[in-house]
Amino acid sequence: MTLEELMAEISTVVRDDSLADKFPGWINNAISELAADYDLPALRLIEPVPLEVTENSWIYDVPDSYQKRLFRARNGGYGRVQIARYLDDLHRKDIAHTQVGEKVTSVGVRDRKIGVFPKANDTLYLWFYEKPTPLKSPEDKVTCIPEEYQARVIIPKMVVKNFTLLQDLVIDAPHQSIAFWQAELRAGLNGRLQDQIGLLTYLALERGVRRHGGRDPLP
């Protein structure tokens, strides 16, 4: 669906044209929260993002596109880099962060910071879940959620997130209760007995179809 189509859907729920300028922000926030809450395969990087590091520092800002869950890292020689479970694990390796090497061998992420061990003049290649692309123009399309689930999860997510505000601002607010919209969101995510399967089941089945047996590949 495009931004324009999602706004048209919302207009059938929130029948107040004075709030139309808020809809794009609400839609983008709803998509961002869904992407943060669930691992959407479309946001899982196939090609890595490079990060240049030097001997002068052990901690850096994550790339701008980073959303969550660094799942693979390689150094400049494409050697495997261990991903520490906690950033504090790097303190245990070198509490003063003075050790210097030829290549980075370990990294850790916390609060949009990435730490490295040892310090090195190196290029890291990072794979992670990236941020959804913001919808700005009316023709911009949602690409991180399968189309058949977009209205089913984005619209109720947006209503639930802004329900109190809508009740305060809108003369003709969504007449259903917040419990109704929470149930609609759960149905979009998990499905109903009499309905199609939910988004999360669909994504799990898609991952299963692409699996061809054998052991899990190394990250």
MIMARTI-865976 format. One record per residue: residue number from 1; residue in three letters; x, y, z of N, C-alpha, C in turn. Coordinates in Angstrom, 2 decimals. Atoms other than C-alpha are relative to their C-alpha. Layout:
% residues N
(site NUM, Ala, (X, Y, Z), (X, Y, Z), (X, Y, Z))
...
This chain:
% residues 219
(site 1, Met, (0.84, -1.20, 0.00), (0.00, 0.00, 0.00), (0.87, 1.24, 0.00))
(site 2, Thr, (-0.71, -1.28, -0.02), (1.06, 3.56, -0.59), (-0.42, 0.79, 1.23))
(site 3, Leu, (0.36, -0.90, -1.09), (1.02, 6.32, 1.99), (-1.40, 0.56, -0.24))
(site 4, Glu, (1.32, -0.55, 0.33), (-1.99, 7.78, 0.19), (-1.10, -1.01, 0.31))
(site 5, Glu, (1.01, 1.03, -0.25), (-3.87, 4.48, 0.41), (-0.19, -0.25, 1.49))
(site 6, Leu, (0.12, 0.17, -1.45), (-3.10, 4.07, 4.11), (-0.74, 1.17, 0.63))
(site 7, Met, (0.71, -1.17, -0.53), (-4.27, 7.63, 4.77), (-1.49, -0.08, -0.31))
(site 8, Ala, (1.41, 0.16, 0.35), (-7.52, 6.86, 2.94), (-0.66, -1.02, 0.93))
(site 9, Glu, (0.53, 0.99, -0.94), (-7.97, 3.78, 5.14), (-0.24, 0.62, 1.37))
(site 10, Ile, (0.13, -0.63, -1.31), (-7.38, 5.83, 8.27), (-1.18, 0.97, 0.02))
(site 11, Ser, (1.10, -0.97, 0.08), (-9.89, 8.43, 7.09), (-1.36, -0.66, 0.18))
(site 12, Thr, (1.28, 0.70, -0.23), (-12.63, 5.78, 7.23), (-0.19, -0.31, 1.49))
(site 13, Val, (0.05, 0.26, -1.44), (-11.78, 5.27, 10.91), (-0.04, 1.32, 0.78))
(site 14, Val, (-0.08, -1.32, -0.64), (-10.86, 8.83, 11.94), (-0.58, 1.01, -0.98))
(site 15, Arg, (0.67, -0.86, 0.97), (-13.39, 10.97, 10.13), (0.11, 1.47, 0.43))
(site 16, Asp, (-0.27, -1.39, -0.37), (-11.79, 14.34, 10.82), (1.13, 0.51, -0.88))
(site 17, Asp, (-1.00, -0.47, 0.95), (-9.97, 16.07, 7.96), (1.03, 0.92, 0.63))
(site 18, Ser, (-0.93, -0.94, -0.62), (-8.32, 18.53, 10.34), (1.25, -0.72, 0.53))
(site 19, Leu, (-1.14, 0.75, -0.52), (-6.00, 15.74, 11.54), (0.81, -0.67, -1.09))
(site 20, Ala, (-0.65, 0.72, 1.10), (-4.91, 14.58, 8.09), (1.50, 0.23, -0.05))
(site 21, Asp, (-1.44, -0.27, 0.06), (-1.52, 16.28, 8.39), (0.78, -0.81, 1.04))
(site 22, Lys, (-0.66, 0.82, -1.00), (-0.78, 14.09, 11.42), (0.11, -1.47, -0.44))
(site 23, Phe, (0.05, 1.41, 0.38), (-1.52, 10.81, 9.64), (1.34, -0.55, -0.48))
(site 24, Pro, (-1.28, 0.58, 0.44), (1.87, 10.40, 7.87), (0.94, -0.33, 1.16))
(site 25, Gly, (-0.85, 0.26, -1.16), (3.76, 10.73, 11.16), (-0.49, -1.17, 0.81))
(site 26, Trp, (0.56, 1.11, -0.75), (1.40, 8.37, 12.92), (0.23, -1.33, -0.71))
(site 27, Ile, (-0.23, 1.22, 0.78), (1.71, 5.82, 10.11), (1.45, -0.44, 0.11))
(site 28, Asn, (-1.42, 0.34, -0.07), (5.51, 5.97, 10.09), (0.39, -0.48, 1.39))
(site 29, Asn, (-0.30, 0.45, -1.36), (5.64, 5.66, 13.88), (-0.53, -1.41, 0.24))
(site 30, Ala, (0.57, 1.34, -0.17), (3.35, 2.62, 13.77), (0.87, -1.05, -0.70))
(site 31, Ile, (-0.86, 0.93, 0.74), (5.53, 0.95, 11.12), (1.32, -0.20, 0.76))
(site 32, Ser, (-1.27, 0.09, -0.72), (8.69, 1.75, 13.11), (-0.14, -0.87, 1.25))
(site 33, Glu, (0.20, 0.81, -1.20), (7.24, 0.20, 16.28), (-0.20, -1.47, -0.35))
(site 34, Leu, (0.16, 1.39, 0.43), (6.16, -2.93, 14.43), (1.34, -0.61, -0.38))
(site 35, Ala, (-1.33, 0.49, 0.40), (9.65, -3.23, 12.96), (0.89, -0.22, 1.21))
(site 36, Ala, (-0.80, 0.17, -1.21), (11.18, -2.80, 16.41), (-0.46, -1.21, 0.81))
(site 37, Asp, (0.56, 1.09, -0.81), (8.86, -5.37, 18.01), (0.20, -1.37, -0.63))
(site 38, Tyr, (-0.04, 1.28, 0.70), (9.15, -8.07, 15.34), (1.11, 0.01, -1.04))
(site 39, Asp, (-1.07, 0.12, 0.99), (11.94, -9.34, 13.08), (-0.63, -0.14, -1.39))
(site 40, Leu, (0.58, 0.00, 1.33), (10.74, -8.39, 9.60), (1.10, -0.35, -1.00))
(site 41, Pro, (-1.07, 0.45, 0.90), (12.77, -10.31, 7.00), (0.42, 1.03, -1.03))
(site 42, Ala, (-0.34, -0.99, 1.02), (12.61, -7.44, 4.50), (1.00, 1.03, 0.51))
(site 43, Leu, (-0.93, -0.97, -0.58), (14.66, -5.33, 6.92), (1.33, -0.65, 0.41))
(site 44, Arg, (-1.24, 0.72, -0.34), (17.35, -7.98, 7.47), (0.98, 0.17, -1.16))
(site 45, Leu, (-0.95, -0.34, 1.07), (20.38, -6.82, 5.50), (0.54, -1.24, -0.69))
(site 46, Ile, (-0.68, 1.01, 0.81), (21.67, -8.98, 2.68), (1.43, 0.43, -0.25))
(site 47, Glu, (-1.33, -0.56, 0.20), (24.61, -6.72, 1.89), (0.41, 0.78, 1.24))
(site 48, Pro, (-0.42, -0.67, -1.25), (26.69, -5.37, 4.82), (0.19, 1.50, -0.19))
(site 49, Val, (-0.33, -1.42, -0.05), (27.18, -1.76, 5.81), (1.41, 0.13, 0.57))
(site 50, Pro, (-1.36, -0.14, -0.52), (30.86, -0.79, 6.21), (0.08, 1.06, 1.10))
(site 51, Leu, (-0.29, -0.97, -1.05), (32.13, 1.02, 9.30), (1.50, 0.10, 0.16))
(site 52, Glu, (-1.44, -0.22, -0.15), (35.60, 2.53, 9.38), (0.34, 0.25, 1.47))
(site 53, Val, (-0.46, -0.19, -1.37), (37.42, 2.26, 12.72), (1.50, 0.26, -0.02))
(site 54, Thr, (-1.42, -0.34, -0.06), (40.84, 3.45, 13.85), (0.58, -0.42, 1.35))
(site 55, Glu, (-0.68, 0.32, -1.26), (43.40, 2.87, 16.58), (-0.27, 1.05, 1.08))
(site 56, Asn, (0.19, -1.10, -0.93), (42.26, 6.09, 18.25), (-1.21, -0.14, 0.92))
(site 57, Ser, (1.22, 0.12, -0.81), (38.94, 4.90, 19.68), (-0.49, -1.43, -0.01))
(site 58, Trp, (0.55, 1.35, -0.06), (37.19, 1.73, 20.80), (-1.51, 0.01, -0.14))
(site 59, Ile, (1.46, -0.06, 0.06), (33.58, 2.99, 20.57), (-0.43, 1.02, -1.05))
(site 60, Tyr, (0.45, -0.79, 1.14), (31.63, 4.44, 17.64), (-1.53, 0.03, -0.03))
(site 61, Asp, (1.43, 0.00, 0.28), (28.12, 5.45, 16.61), (-0.32, -1.12, -0.98))
(site 62, Val, (0.42, 0.99, 0.98), (26.24, 2.68, 14.84), (-0.36, 0.72, -1.30))
(site 63, Pro, (0.43, -0.63, 1.25), (25.42, 3.36, 11.16), (-1.40, 0.60, 0.12))
(site 64, Asp, (1.29, -0.68, -0.08), (22.46, 5.68, 10.61), (-1.17, -0.93, -0.28))
(site 65, Ser, (1.09, 0.90, 0.38), (20.41, 2.86, 9.09), (-0.25, -1.11, 1.02))
(site 66, Tyr, (0.12, 1.08, -0.98), (20.88, 0.58, 12.12), (-1.29, 0.14, 0.80))
(site 67, Gln, (1.19, 0.03, -0.84), (17.64, -0.38, 13.81), (0.22, -0.88, 1.22))
(site 68, Lys, (-0.17, 0.95, -1.11), (18.49, -3.46, 15.92), (0.77, -1.22, -0.47))
(site 69, Arg, (-0.47, 1.38, 0.14), (20.15, -6.84, 16.23), (1.08, -0.21, -1.05))
(site 70, Leu, (-1.16, 0.36, 0.81), (23.59, -7.02, 14.75), (0.14, -1.52, 0.03))
(site 71, Phe, (-0.02, 1.46, 0.01), (23.68, -10.65, 13.61), (1.23, -0.58, -0.71))
(site 72, Arg, (-1.20, 0.50, 0.66), (26.90, -10.89, 11.58), (0.98, 1.16, -0.14))
(site 73, Ala, (-1.03, -1.03, 0.17), (30.19, -8.99, 11.44), (1.27, -0.65, -0.54))
(site 74, Arg, (-1.29, 0.42, 0.55), (33.41, -9.33, 9.49), (0.96, 1.18, 0.07))
(site 75, Asn, (-0.99, -1.08, 0.01), (36.65, -7.37, 9.65), (0.49, 0.25, -1.42))
(site 76, Gly, (-0.47, -0.40, 1.32), (38.61, -5.86, 6.78), (0.57, -1.14, -0.83))
(site 77, Gly, (-0.47, 1.18, 0.71), (40.14, -9.23, 5.89), (-1.10, -1.03, -0.21))
(site 78, Tyr, (1.19, 0.84, 0.04), (36.62, -10.71, 5.94), (0.12, -1.18, 0.97))
(site 79, Gly, (-0.03, 0.98, -1.08), (37.58, -12.69, 9.03), (-1.20, 0.18, 0.90))
(site 80, Arg, (1.18, -0.05, -0.86), (34.75, -13.55, 11.37), (0.29, 0.82, 1.25))
(site 81, Val, (-0.11, -0.83, -1.20), (34.20, -11.04, 14.19), (-1.04, -0.49, 1.00))
(site 82, Gln, (0.93, 0.45, -1.04), (32.66, -12.28, 17.44), (-0.89, 1.15, 0.42))
(site 83, Ile, (0.95, -1.01, -0.47), (29.52, -10.41, 18.49), (-0.26, -0.27, 1.48))
(site 84, Ala, (0.17, 0.17, -1.44), (29.55, -9.96, 22.25), (-1.47, 0.15, 0.37))
(site 85, Arg, (1.40, -0.10, -0.43), (26.24, -10.46, 24.03), (-0.27, 1.36, 0.63))
(site 86, Tyr, (0.13, -1.30, -0.64), (26.82, -7.29, 26.03), (1.23, 0.83, -0.30))
(site 87, Leu, (-1.14, -0.88, 0.24), (29.00, -4.27, 25.42), (1.01, -0.11, 1.14))
(site 88, Asp, (-0.91, 0.14, -1.15), (30.42, -4.79, 28.93), (0.97, -1.17, -0.17))
(site 89, Asp, (-0.91, 1.12, 0.23), (31.96, -8.04, 27.66), (1.33, 0.48, -0.55))
(site 90, Leu, (-1.25, -0.55, 0.54), (34.54, -5.89, 25.86), (0.85, 0.61, 1.12))
(site 91, His, (-0.76, -0.50, -1.16), (35.50, -4.29, 29.19), (0.81, -1.14, 0.63))
(site 92, Arg, (-0.69, 1.14, -0.62), (36.41, -7.75, 30.45), (1.23, -0.40, -0.80))
(site 93, Lys, (-1.16, 0.31, 0.83), (38.78, -8.22, 27.54), (1.11, 1.01, 0.20))
(site 94, Asp, (-1.00, -1.07, -0.10), (40.50, -4.87, 28.05), (-0.67, 1.19, 0.69))
(site 95, Ile, (0.74, -1.00, -0.76), (39.16, -2.64, 30.83), (0.44, 1.42, -0.34))
(site 96, Ala, (-0.49, -1.34, 0.32), (41.35, 0.31, 29.83), (-0.14, 0.33, -1.49))
(site 97, His, (0.17, -0.17, 1.45), (40.74, -0.18, 26.10), (1.25, 0.63, -0.62))
(site 98, Thr, (-1.27, -0.48, 0.55), (44.38, 0.32, 25.25), (0.60, -0.96, -1.02))
(site 99, Gln, (-0.60, 1.00, 0.88), (45.06, -2.88, 23.30), (-0.28, 0.34, -1.46))
(site 100, Val, (0.08, -0.30, 1.43), (45.76, -2.37, 19.60), (0.41, -1.26, -0.78))
(site 101, Gly, (-0.33, 1.16, 0.84), (45.80, -5.04, 16.91), (-0.09, 0.34, -1.47))
(site 102, Glu, (0.09, -0.23, 1.43), (45.85, -5.46, 13.17), (-1.45, -0.02, -0.48))
(site 103, Lys, (1.40, 0.13, 0.39), (42.18, -6.46, 12.90), (-0.88, -0.08, 1.24))
(site 104, Val, (0.99, 0.14, -1.06), (39.09, -6.18, 15.08), (-0.45, -1.46, 0.06))
(site 105, Thr, (0.44, 1.39, -0.16), (38.08, -9.57, 16.52), (-1.32, -0.12, 0.75))
(site 106, Ser, (1.26, 0.05, -0.76), (35.08, -8.67, 18.75), (-0.68, 1.36, -0.06))
(site 107, Val, (0.78, -1.24, -0.07), (32.29, -6.10, 18.76), (-1.17, -0.21, 0.95))
(site 108, Gly, (1.20, 0.03, -0.83), (29.39, -5.25, 21.05), (-0.81, 1.25, -0.25))
(site 109, Val, (0.89, -1.13, 0.29), (26.37, -2.96, 20.63), (-0.89, 0.29, 1.20))
(site 110, Arg, (0.95, -0.44, -1.02), (24.36, -0.93, 23.14), (-0.31, 1.47, -0.22))
(site 111, Asp, (0.43, -1.40, 0.05), (22.32, 2.28, 22.95), (0.58, 0.73, -1.21))
(site 112, Arg, (-0.47, -0.60, 1.26), (23.28, 2.98, 19.33), (1.49, 0.31, 0.00))
(site 113, Lys, (-1.46, -0.05, 0.00), (26.97, 2.62, 20.15), (0.55, -1.40, -0.27))
(site 114, Ile, (-0.64, 1.27, 0.26), (29.25, -0.11, 18.86), (1.44, 0.07, 0.50))
(site 115, Gly, (-1.36, 0.06, -0.52), (32.42, -1.05, 20.71), (0.80, -1.07, -0.73))
(site 116, Val, (-0.86, 0.95, 0.71), (35.39, -2.88, 19.19), (1.14, -0.45, 0.89))
(site 117, Phe, (-1.20, 0.53, -0.66), (38.23, -5.07, 20.46), (0.76, -0.86, -1.00))
(site 118, Pro, (-0.74, -1.15, -0.53), (41.05, -4.59, 19.91), (-0.19, 1.21, -0.91))
(site 119, Lys, (0.00, -1.16, 0.89), (41.37, -1.08, 18.55), (0.89, -0.30, -1.20))
(site 120, Ala, (-0.77, 0.30, 1.21), (42.62, -1.21, 14.97), (-0.40, 0.96, -1.11))
(site 121, Asn, (0.35, -0.71, 1.23), (42.80, 0.65, 11.70), (-0.61, -1.05, -0.94))
(site 122, Asp, (0.68, 1.13, 0.64), (40.20, -1.54, 10.07), (-1.33, 0.48, -0.60))
(site 123, Thr, (1.35, -0.20, 0.52), (36.95, -1.68, 8.11), (-0.86, -1.16, 0.45))
(site 124, Leu, (0.94, 1.03, -0.41), (34.09, -3.56, 9.71), (-1.14, -0.08, -1.02))
(site 125, Tyr, (1.18, 0.21, 0.83), (31.29, -5.07, 7.63), (-1.09, -0.58, 0.89))
(site 126, Leu, (1.02, 0.29, -0.99), (28.05, -5.21, 9.58), (-1.33, -0.36, -0.67))
(site 127, Trp, (1.34, 0.40, 0.43), (24.78, -7.05, 8.98), (-0.95, 0.15, 1.19))
(site 128, Phe, (0.96, -0.26, -1.08), (21.74, -6.02, 11.03), (-1.38, 0.22, -0.60))
(site 129, Tyr, (1.33, -0.40, 0.46), (18.05, -5.16, 10.83), (0.01, 1.53, -0.14))
(site 130, Glu, (-0.05, -1.44, 0.25), (17.81, -1.72, 9.23), (-1.34, 0.64, 0.33))
(site 131, Lys, (1.23, -0.74, -0.24), (15.23, 1.00, 9.88), (-0.91, -0.08, -1.23))
(site 132, Pro, (0.90, -0.09, 1.16), (12.11, 1.04, 7.70), (0.22, 1.34, -0.71))
(site 133, Thr, (-0.09, -1.23, 0.77), (12.22, 3.60, 4.91), (-1.22, 0.86, 0.28))
(site 134, Pro, (1.17, -0.84, -0.30), (10.00, 6.55, 5.95), (-0.83, 0.26, -1.25))
(site 135, Leu, (0.92, -0.35, 1.08), (6.94, 7.19, 3.81), (-0.17, 1.52, 0.01))
(site 136, Lys, (0.06, -1.46, 0.07), (7.12, 10.82, 2.68), (-0.96, 0.50, -1.06))
(site 137, Ser, (0.87, -0.41, 1.10), (5.37, 11.16, -0.67), (-1.23, -0.89, -0.05))
(site 138, Pro, (1.23, 0.80, 0.05), (1.79, 9.98, -1.30), (0.18, -1.34, -0.69))
(site 139, Glu, (-0.18, 1.23, 0.76), (3.05, 7.34, -3.75), (1.01, -0.95, 0.63))
(site 140, Asp, (-0.97, 0.88, -0.66), (5.69, 5.90, -1.36), (-0.72, -1.23, 0.54))
(site 141, Lys, (0.62, 1.26, -0.40), (4.96, 2.23, -0.63), (0.68, -0.60, 1.24))
(site 142, Val, (-0.54, 0.81, -1.10), (5.39, 0.15, 2.52), (0.69, -1.21, -0.62))
(site 143, Thr, (-0.74, 1.12, 0.59), (8.07, -2.39, 1.68), (0.44, -1.04, 1.04))
(site 144, Cys, (-0.53, 0.91, -1.02), (8.89, -4.04, 5.01), (-1.04, -0.98, 0.53))
(site 145, Ile, (1.08, 0.88, -0.44), (5.49, -5.71, 5.62), (-0.71, -0.51, -1.25))
(site 146, Pro, (0.72, 0.50, 1.18), (3.78, -8.03, 3.09), (-1.31, 0.76, -0.21))
(site 147, Glu, (1.11, -0.91, 0.30), (1.04, -6.08, 1.33), (-1.33, -0.46, 0.59))
(site 148, Glu, (1.29, 0.47, -0.48), (-1.83, -8.32, 2.40), (-0.19, 0.20, 1.50))
(site 149, Tyr, (0.09, -0.21, -1.44), (-1.04, -7.57, 6.06), (0.14, 1.48, 0.40))
(site 150, Gln, (-0.33, -1.39, -0.34), (-0.30, -3.86, 5.86), (-1.16, 0.70, 0.70))
(site 151, Ala, (1.14, -0.66, -0.64), (-3.79, -2.49, 6.60), (-0.39, -0.71, 1.28))
(site 152, Arg, (0.44, 0.80, -1.15), (-4.45, -5.33, 9.07), (0.83, 0.25, 1.25))
(site 153, Val, (-0.82, -0.25, -1.19), (-1.55, -4.39, 11.35), (0.32, 1.49, 0.18))
(site 154, Ile, (-0.41, -1.41, -0.14), (-0.63, -0.76, 10.59), (-1.14, 0.85, 0.52))
(site 155, Ile, (1.12, -0.84, -0.41), (-4.10, 0.74, 10.99), (-0.34, -0.21, 1.48))
(site 156, Pro, (0.29, 0.15, -1.43), (-4.94, -0.87, 14.36), (1.15, 0.41, 0.90))
(site 157, Lys, (-1.15, -0.44, -0.80), (-1.40, -0.25, 15.61), (-0.04, 1.51, 0.18))
(site 158, Met, (0.06, -1.46, -0.06), (-1.79, 3.45, 14.78), (-1.12, 0.47, 0.92))
(site 159, Val, (1.13, -0.40, -0.83), (-5.21, 3.67, 16.43), (0.30, -0.26, 1.48))
(site 160, Val, (-0.32, 0.34, -1.40), (-4.05, 1.87, 19.60), (1.01, 0.99, 0.56))
(site 161, Lys, (-1.07, -0.90, -0.48), (-0.95, 4.06, 19.87), (-0.52, 1.40, 0.29))
(site 162, Asn, (0.47, -1.38, -0.12), (-2.93, 7.29, 19.50), (-1.43, 0.08, 0.53))
(site 163, Phe, (1.42, 0.07, -0.35), (-6.27, 6.22, 21.00), (-0.42, 1.13, 0.95))
(site 164, Thr, (0.37, -1.04, -0.95), (-6.30, 8.63, 23.95), (-0.01, 1.37, -0.67))
(site 165, Leu, (-0.07, -1.27, 0.71), (-5.25, 11.54, 21.75), (-1.20, 0.16, -0.93))
(site 166, Leu, (1.14, -0.06, 0.90), (-7.96, 10.69, 19.22), (-1.29, 0.28, 0.75))
(site 167, Gln, (1.20, -0.25, -0.80), (-10.60, 10.62, 21.92), (-0.09, 1.46, 0.42))
(site 168, Asp, (-0.02, -1.40, -0.44), (-9.52, 14.10, 23.03), (-0.19, 0.98, -1.14))
(site 169, Leu, (-0.07, -0.98, 1.08), (-9.12, 15.72, 19.61), (-1.13, -0.11, -1.01))
(site 170, Val, (0.89, 0.24, 1.13), (-11.68, 14.17, 17.30), (-1.46, 0.02, 0.45))
(site 171, Ile, (1.43, -0.05, -0.29), (-15.37, 14.99, 17.31), (-0.63, -1.36, -0.25))
(site 172, Asp, (0.52, 1.32, 0.35), (-16.18, 11.72, 15.55), (1.14, -1.00, 0.12))
(site 173, Ala, (-1.13, 0.90, -0.26), (-13.51, 9.54, 17.16), (-0.38, -1.43, -0.33))
(site 174, Pro, (0.32, 1.42, 0.23), (-13.20, 5.80, 16.46), (-0.97, -0.51, 1.05))
(site 175, His, (1.04, 0.30, -0.97), (-16.40, 4.55, 18.04), (0.25, -1.30, 0.74))
(site 176, Gln, (-0.32, 1.22, -0.73), (-15.02, 1.14, 18.94), (0.96, 0.31, 1.15))
(site 177, Ser, (-0.86, -0.18, -1.16), (-13.19, 0.75, 22.23), (1.44, -0.33, -0.33))
(site 178, Ile, (-1.41, 0.35, 0.21), (-9.45, 0.46, 22.60), (0.18, -1.52, 0.05))
(site 179, Ala, (-0.08, 1.47, -0.04), (-10.03, -3.20, 23.47), (-0.30, -0.59, -1.38))
(site 180, Phe, (0.32, 0.46, 1.35), (-11.58, -3.65, 20.01), (1.23, 0.13, -0.89))
(site 181, Trp, (-1.15, -0.24, 0.87), (-8.53, -2.14, 18.29), (1.19, -0.85, 0.41))
(site 182, Gln, (-1.05, 0.92, -0.45), (-6.13, -4.15, 20.45), (-0.26, -1.41, -0.53))
(site 183, Ala, (0.35, 1.32, 0.54), (-8.01, -7.29, 19.38), (0.24, -0.04, -1.51))
(site 184, Glu, (-0.26, -0.05, 1.44), (-7.80, -6.18, 15.73), (1.50, -0.13, -0.29))
(site 185, Leu, (-1.45, 0.09, 0.18), (-4.04, -5.75, 16.08), (0.48, -1.43, 0.26))
(site 186, Arg, (-0.39, 1.38, -0.28), (-3.67, -9.19, 17.69), (-0.42, -0.92, -1.14))
(site 187, Ala, (0.47, 0.83, 1.10), (-5.74, -10.69, 14.88), (0.89, 0.19, -1.23))
(site 188, Gly, (-0.89, -0.25, 1.13), (-3.55, -9.02, 12.26), (1.34, -0.68, 0.17))
(site 189, Leu, (-1.29, 0.63, -0.27), (-0.45, -10.37, 13.93), (-0.09, -1.51, 0.11))
(site 190, Asn, (0.08, 1.42, -0.33), (-1.65, -13.79, 15.07), (-1.08, -0.75, -0.74))
(site 191, Gly, (1.08, 0.65, 0.74), (-4.74, -14.48, 12.93), (-1.19, -0.30, 0.88))
(site 192, Arg, (1.21, 0.46, -0.69), (-8.23, -15.68, 13.84), (-0.34, -1.39, -0.52))
(site 193, Leu, (0.36, 1.36, 0.42), (-9.70, -19.16, 13.66), (-0.73, 0.02, -1.34))
(site 194, Gln, (0.80, -0.05, 1.21), (-12.11, -18.09, 10.93), (0.62, 0.88, -1.07))
(site 195, Asp, (-0.63, -0.97, 0.90), (-9.69, -15.72, 9.25), (1.23, -0.60, -0.66))
(site 196, Gln, (-1.31, 0.37, 0.52), (-6.50, -15.86, 7.27), (1.01, -0.04, 1.14))
(site 197, Ile, (-1.04, 0.03, -1.02), (-3.30, -16.56, 9.17), (0.53, 1.41, 0.24))
(site 198, Gly, (-0.53, -1.31, -0.33), (-1.67, -13.62, 10.90), (1.40, 0.21, -0.57))
(site 199, Leu, (-1.30, -0.38, 0.54), (1.49, -11.79, 9.91), (1.13, -0.85, 0.58))
(site 200, Leu, (-1.11, 0.71, -0.63), (3.73, -13.56, 12.41), (0.05, -1.46, -0.44))
(site 201, Thr, (0.04, 1.37, 0.49), (2.57, -17.01, 11.33), (0.46, -0.06, -1.45))
(site 202, Tyr, (-0.43, -0.07, 1.40), (3.02, -16.04, 7.69), (1.52, 0.10, -0.11))
(site 203, Leu, (-1.45, -0.16, 0.06), (6.59, -14.90, 8.33), (0.72, -1.26, 0.46))
(site 204, Ala, (-0.61, 1.24, -0.48), (7.36, -18.07, 10.29), (-0.07, -1.08, -1.07))
(site 205, Leu, (0.13, 0.99, 1.07), (6.03, -20.22, 7.44), (0.93, 0.32, -1.16))
(site 206, Glu, (-0.91, -0.40, 1.06), (8.04, -18.22, 4.92), (1.43, -0.42, 0.33))
(site 207, Arg, (-1.34, 0.42, -0.40), (11.21, -18.87, 6.90), (0.14, -1.51, -0.11))
(site 208, Gly, (-0.03, 1.45, 0.09), (10.30, -22.56, 7.04), (0.11, -0.49, -1.42))
(site 209, Val, (-0.05, 0.41, 1.40), (9.79, -22.78, 3.29), (1.40, 0.15, -0.55))
(site 210, Arg, (-1.33, -0.26, 0.54), (13.22, -21.34, 2.64), (1.08, -0.86, 0.63))
(site 211, Arg, (-0.95, 0.88, -0.66), (14.89, -23.79, 4.99), (0.06, -1.33, -0.72))
(site 212, His, (-0.12, 1.24, 0.75), (16.23, -26.86, 3.20), (0.66, -1.12, 0.80))
(site 213, Gly, (-0.54, 1.06, -0.84), (17.34, -28.95, 6.15), (1.45, 0.23, 0.35))
(site 214, Gly, (-1.38, -0.15, -0.42), (20.72, -29.46, 7.75), (0.10, 0.92, 1.20))
(site 215, Arg, (-0.25, -0.83, -1.17), (22.30, -27.50, 10.55), (-0.17, 1.47, -0.34))
(site 216, Asp, (0.06, -1.44, 0.21), (21.82, -23.78, 11.03), (1.35, 0.49, -0.50))
(site 217, Pro, (-1.28, -0.52, 0.48), (24.44, -21.89, 9.03), (0.63, 0.90, 1.05))
(site 218, Leu, (-0.69, -0.89, -0.92), (27.08, -20.05, 10.97), (-0.29, 1.43, -0.35))
(site 219, Pro, (0.27, -1.41, 0.30), (26.38, -16.30, 11.31), (1.22, 0.64, -0.62))
